[in-house]
Amino acid sequence: MTGGLLPDDIETLARRVVKENAALGRKVTVAESCTGGLVAAALTEIPGSSAVLDRGFVTYSNEAKMECLDVSLEIIETFGAVSIACAWAMAKGALDRSHADVAVAISGVAGPGGGTDLKPVGTVVFARVVRGDGVEPEGELKRFEPTSRADIRREATICALELLLP
């Protein structure tokens, strides 16, 4: 343990995110649901993170996703909060409401309850949007082994940090 708030692997990855984005003069923002701010917390554990992290949005409820990030009710009702469509809208909303160059969004089912046959516990979606690249947002659905709520949130945090690497 390095003595930080979070596990070494997360802190090491966050250090890379800060260092590599700072070297490019790139700012990041995160829109988090199931991780509840862990990605932003990991980044702010690193000295110098203020040069990289513009802001973070913890939009746990559907209402917060709609009010803070302009995710449409239609997306939530049609696809659900745990969908690539919702993650894309979250990432786009975070980018639109920040001064960042890249946004990553995370939404998922950390459990132990809340899962369905289509979206079992351990289902997490991610999206990344880069300002001005003219490319559609990137999205990915992952299914983590539902060993525990903490493990799912930890794995989701690692994936989100990896998406913030240049």
C-alpha positions in Angstrom: 0.0 0.0 0.0 1.3 3.4 -0.8 -0.7 4.9 2.1 -3.3 6.4 -0.2 -7.1 6.2 0.2 -7.5 3.7 -2.6 -5.9 0.4 -3.6 -2.4 0.6 -5.2 -3.6 -0.6 -8.6 -6.2 2.2 -8.8 -3.8 4.8 -7.5 -1.1 3.7 -10.0 -3.5 3.9 -12.9 -4.8 7.3 -11.8 -1.3 8.5 -11.6 -0.8 7.5 -15.2 -4.0 9.2 -16.2 -2.9 12.5 -14.6 0.6 12.4 -15.9 -0.2 11.4 -19.5 -3.1 13.9 -19.8 -1.1 16.7 -18.2 1.7 16.1 -20.7 -0.8 16.7 -23.5 -2.5 19.7 -21.8 -5.7 17.6 -21.8 -8.5 18.1 -19.3 -11.0 15.3 -18.4 -14.4 15.0 -16.8 -16.3 12.0 -15.5 -20.0 11.2 -15.2 -20.4 8.5 -12.6 -23.4 6.4 -11.5 -22.5 3.0 -10.0 -19.0 4.1 -9.1 -20.4 6.9 -7.0 -17.4 9.3 -7.4 -14.6 6.7 -7.1 -13.1 7.7 -10.5 -12.9 11.4 -9.5 -11.7 10.3 -6.0 -8.9 8.3 -7.6 -7.8 11.2 -9.8 -7.8 13.7 -6.9 -5.6 11.4 -4.8 -2.8 12.3 -7.2 -0.9 15.5 -6.6 -1.2 17.8 -9.7 -4.6 16.4 -10.6 -6.1 19.9 -10.7 -4.3 20.4 -14.0 -6.2 17.5 -15.5 -9.6 16.9 -13.8 -12.1 19.6 -14.7 -15.0 18.3 -12.8 -17.0 15.1 -11.9 -20.7 14.4 -11.9 -22.2 11.8 -9.7 -25.6 11.2 -11.2 -26.8 8.2 -9.3 -30.6 8.6 -9.9 -32.3 8.8 -13.2 -33.5 12.3 -12.2 -29.9 13.4 -11.7 -28.9 12.0 -15.1 -31.7 14.0 -16.7 -31.2 17.3 -14.7 -27.4 17.4 -14.5 -26.4 15.8 -17.8 -29.5 16.3 -20.0 -30.1 12.6 -20.5 -33.5 12.3 -22.1 -36.4 10.5 -20.4 -36.9 8.8 -23.7 -33.4 7.2 -23.5 -34.0 6.0 -19.9 -37.5 4.7 -20.6 -36.5 3.0 -23.9 -33.0 1.6 -23.1 -32.7 2.0 -19.3 -30.1 3.8 -17.2 -27.7 0.8 -17.7 -27.4 1.1 -21.5 -24.8 2.3 -23.9 -27.3 4.9 -25.1 -27.6 6.3 -21.6 -23.8 6.2 -21.0 -23.3 8.1 -24.3 -25.8 10.7 -23.3 -24.1 11.0 -19.9 -20.7 11.4 -21.4 -21.9 14.0 -24.0 -23.8 15.9 -21.2 -20.6 15.9 -19.0 -18.5 17.2 -21.9 -21.1 19.9 -22.8 -21.2 21.1 -19.2 -17.4 21.2 -18.7 -14.2 22.6 -20.1 -12.8 19.2 -20.5 -11.4 17.6 -23.7 -12.6 14.1 -22.9 -15.5 12.7 -20.9 -16.0 9.2 -19.6 -19.4 7.9 -18.2 -20.1 4.9 -16.2 -23.5 3.3 -15.3 -24.1 -0.2 -14.0 -25.7 -2.7 -11.6 -23.3 -3.2 -8.7 -25.7 -5.3 -6.7 -26.4 -7.3 -4.7 -29.9 -6.5 -5.9 -31.3 -4.7 -8.9 -30.2 -7.1 -11.6 -32.5 -8.5 -14.3 -32.2 -11.4 -16.8 -31.1 -8.9 -19.4 -28.9 -6.8 -17.1 -27.7 -9.0 -14.3 -25.6 -7.8 -11.4 -22.2 -7.0 -12.7 -23.4 -5.3 -15.9 -21.6 -2.0 -16.4 -21.7 0.3 -19.4 -19.0 2.8 -20.3 -18.8 5.6 -22.9 -16.1 8.1 -23.9 -16.5 11.3 -25.9 -13.6 13.4 -27.1 -14.3 17.1 -27.8 -14.0 18.1 -31.5 -12.9 14.8 -32.9 -16.1 14.4 -34.9 -16.3 10.7 -34.1 -19.3 9.1 -32.5 -18.9 8.4 -28.8 -17.3 5.1 -27.9 -19.4 2.7 -25.8 -18.9 -0.6 -24.2 -20.9 -3.0 -22.1 -19.0 -5.3 -19.6 -20.2 -8.0 -17.4 -18.1 -8.4 -14.3 -18.3 -11.5 -12.1 -20.7 -10.5 -9.3 -18.4 -11.4 -6.5 -19.3 -8.4 -4.4 -20.6 -4.9 -4.8 -17.2 -3.5 -3.9 -15.4 -5.7 -6.5 -17.8 -4.6 -9.3 -17.3 -0.9 -8.4 -13.5 -1.4 -8.2 -13.4 -3.1 -11.6 -15.6 -0.4 -13.1 -13.3 2.3 -11.7 -10.3 0.7 -13.3 -12.0 0.4 -16.7 -13.1 4.1 -16.5 -9.6 5.2 -15.6 -8.2 3.2 -18.6 -10.6 5.0 -20.9 -9.2 8.3 -19.7 -5.7 7.4 -20.9 -4.7 9.3 -24.1 
